[in-house]
Amino acid sequence: MPLDVATQSQHTTTAELHYLIRTAEKPTRYVNEPPSGVPEWNGIDDPRMVLIHDARGHEPEFTLDRNGFALIKAPTAIRNFYDPDEIRSVYYPEVERLLRNTLGASRVVIFDHNVRNGGRSDLAQPSRMVHNDHTVNSAPRRVRDHLGPEAEELLRHRFGIVNVWRPIRGPVLDSPLALCDAQSFTDADLIATDRVYRHLHGETTSVQFNPGHRWYYFSEQQPDEVILIRVHDSADDGRARLSFHTSFENPLAPADAPPRESIEVRTLVFFPPDA
């Protein structure tokens, strides 16, 4: 159910989000050099001005099962998010414990992470495209890619992909993360999109604009808070199976707001047979 607008924070805003226009041709992005005569990207951008509600103060009302995302307090012991070794030795175990305790997962496998910094050209920038990292087809492929022979047995039971998104510095003012309420869209809004690397052919989800989409963000997010994003869930029982998200240019950010710094950790989560 949408939040009561009358009770929302003054940080609710309207901003431009970048959807994709659906065409007869499947959208395809070549991360490396494409074949001769083939464009690097054949998608057609569809920028739309949308209302983005500030969910600050309403954190308990959002859950992975209902909305596809949630914000929780999660202090960290890591000191340097720009040190890959420290991320793997300190942060990965923290994330694994967090997801086991929060989601009731029996096993958590971290397969990737990405550090973003809007002020550094040598690091990934905040993504401006409305998207989800996988599709219903590519999600189980991730399990097979990373877990080999044991994958088929694991795929017989409930599994999911969850991203854990954290600011490195706070509060986040520039390029906050906008999240779409899973109750406000259907599979008809989703556009399977190829993502082609030199030795890998992946599939992600782009999104067609729908005026019924409800967007939220958590204003001034701090480094001791993480957003859990449901990228995929194999359970088809009425709970949210995914959400989609994007960063946005925040009209409320002061001109001297520092560039956003963040880390997302991508995980496979497995659940007991009765989950």
N, C-alpha and C positions, 0 to 999 in steps of 0.2 A: 504494500500500500504506500502511495507517495507520502512524503512528509507533509505536515501542515505548514504551508508556506508562511503563515503568520508567526510561527515560532522559530523560523530559521534565522541563521546568522546574517549579519550585514554583508558577509563575504560571498553570498550567493551572487552570481554574475552571469552575463551573456558573453559567449566567446565563440570564435570560429573553430570548428572541428572539420577534419578532412575525411570525408567518406569517399567511396568509389562508385562510379557509374557502372551499372551492369550492362555488358554487351554480349554479343554472341561468341566472342573470342575469350578464352580463359585467360585471366590476367597472369602474366609471367614476369618475374623479376630475375635477371641474371646478376648474381652478386659479383662474379668475375666477368671477364670479357665475353660477350655473347658471340655466337657464330656469325660469320660474315653475312651482312645484310639483315640481321635480326636486331630489333631495338633492345636496349638494356631493360626497358620497362614499357609495357604496352597498356598499362592501366590509365583510366581517365579520372583525374581528381574531381571531387565534387564538394567544394567547401560550403559549409552551412553554418549559420549563426544559430546557436542553441543555448537554452537556459541550463546552467550547471548549478545545481543546488549545493549549498555548503552543508555537509553532514556533520560538521563539528558540533558536539553536544548530543548527538544521536547515535554514537558509536554502537551501543548494544543492539540497536534495531536492525543492524546489517549482519547477515550471516552468509557463509558460503552456500549452504543448502537453499536459502531463500533468494538471495540476491546475486550470488556468484562472487562476492568479495566481502572482506571484513577487515577492520582495523583493530589491532590489539597492541597492548603494551608489551615490549620485549627488549629490555636492556641488553646490551652486548658488552663483552669484555675486549673486543678487538680494538686496537689502537690505530692501525693504519690500513684503511680499506684500499690503498693503492699498492699494497704488498701482496702479490698473489700467494706467496707461501703462508703468510699469516691468515689470509682468507681461508685457505684449505685446511690449515691446522687448527685454527680457533673458530672461525665463523661457520664452516660447514658442520662441525659437530653441534654447534648451537642451533642451527637451523633444523638439523635432524631431530634433536630433542624437542624443539618447539613444535614441530609438526606431529610427532608421535603423541605428545601430551595434549595438544590442542585438538587434533582431528581423530585421535584414537587409531592412528595408522600402526600397523604391525611392522612395517618396514618403510624406510625412506631412502631413496637413491638420488643423490645430487648429480646431475649430468652436465651442468653448465652454469656459468654466472657472467654477468656483464656489468662493468662499471661505466657510468656515464658522467660526463662533466661538460656542461654547456659552455664553459670557458676555455676548453683545451681541445685543439684540433687533432691531437693524437689519440683522443678517446672518443667513444661513441657519444653521439648527441641525443638529447631527448627526442623520441619518435613523435612525429606529428600526424601519423596516419592511424585512423581508427582500425583496430585489428585485434585478432586473437592469435596466439603463437602456433596453434595447431588446428587440425580438423579431426572429424570422427575417424578418418582413415589414417592420418599421419600419427595420431597419438599412440595406437598400439604398435606402430612401426618403431617408435622411439624405444619402447620396451624391448623389442626384438634387437634393435641396433646395439643397445647397451648391456643387455643381460643374456644374450645368446641362447644356449641350450635350455636354460631354466625359464625362458620367457613364456613358452606355451602353457606351462602349468600355472604361472602367475596370472596369465590372461584369462584363465578359467574363472577367476574370482574378481571382485570389484577392485579397480585400480583407478588412479587419476593422475593428472599433472597439475601441480600447484606452483605458482610463482610467488616468491617472497620478496617484496619490494620495500626498500628502506632508504631514507635520506642519509647521506654521509654527513651533511651539515644541515643545521636547521636554524630557524624555521624555514620551510620551503615556501618561497614567495614566487620565484620565477619558474615557469613550466611545471606546475603541479600536475598530478596524475588525475585524469577524469575517468570514471568508471560507469559503465552502463548497467542499470538494474536488470537482472536476468528476467524479471517478471514483465518487462516492457518490450521484449522482442521475441521473435520466433525464428525457426531455422530458415524461413523464407527470406529473412534479411541478410543471410550469410552468403558470401561469395568465396568459394574455394579458389585459392591463389597459389600458383607454383612459385617456388623459390629454388633457383638452380645454382648450385656450386659446381666446382670443377669435377668433384668425385661424389657428389650427393645431390639427389633430387628431393627436396622437401615440399611440404604443402602447408600453407598457413591460411588464415581466414581474413578476408577483407569484408567490408560491411556496406550495404546499400542504405541510403538515408531513409528513415522512417520518422515522421513527426511524433509518433507515439513513444519513441525512446526516452527514457528518464535517465538523466545524467547527474552524477554526484562527485564531489571531491571533499577531502578532509583538509580544511584550510590550516596553514601554518604547521604542517606536519613536522615532528621533531625526530631526531635520530634514535630515540628510544621507542619509536612506534613503527610497526611494520604493517603493510597492507598485504593480505593474502588474496591472491587472484586465482580463481578456478579456471584453468585453461581447458581441462577436460575431466569428465567423470563418466565411467562406464555404466554406472547405475542409471537405469531408465525407469524411474519409479516416481517421478513428479518433482524431485529435488532439482535445483539448478544444475545443469550439466556443464555450463561455461559462462563466461562473461567476456566482454571486450572492452578495450581501454585505449587511451591515447594521452599524451601530454597536450597542454594547450597554452597559448600565450595569454597570461593572466592580466586582464585590463586593470585589476586592482593593485598589481605589484608596483612599488615605487620605482622610479627611473633608475635608482642606484641599487636595486636589488641584486645580490650576488647571483651568478649563474648557478643553476641547480646541479647538485652533485648527488648521485644515488647509485645503489647497487641492487640488481635483481638476481636472485638465485632461482634456478629452474630445477624442479624436483619431480621424480616419479614417486607416487605414494601408493602403497598397497595395504589392503584392509583384511581383517579376519573374515572367514567365510560367511559369518552371520551379520556382517556390517551392512 
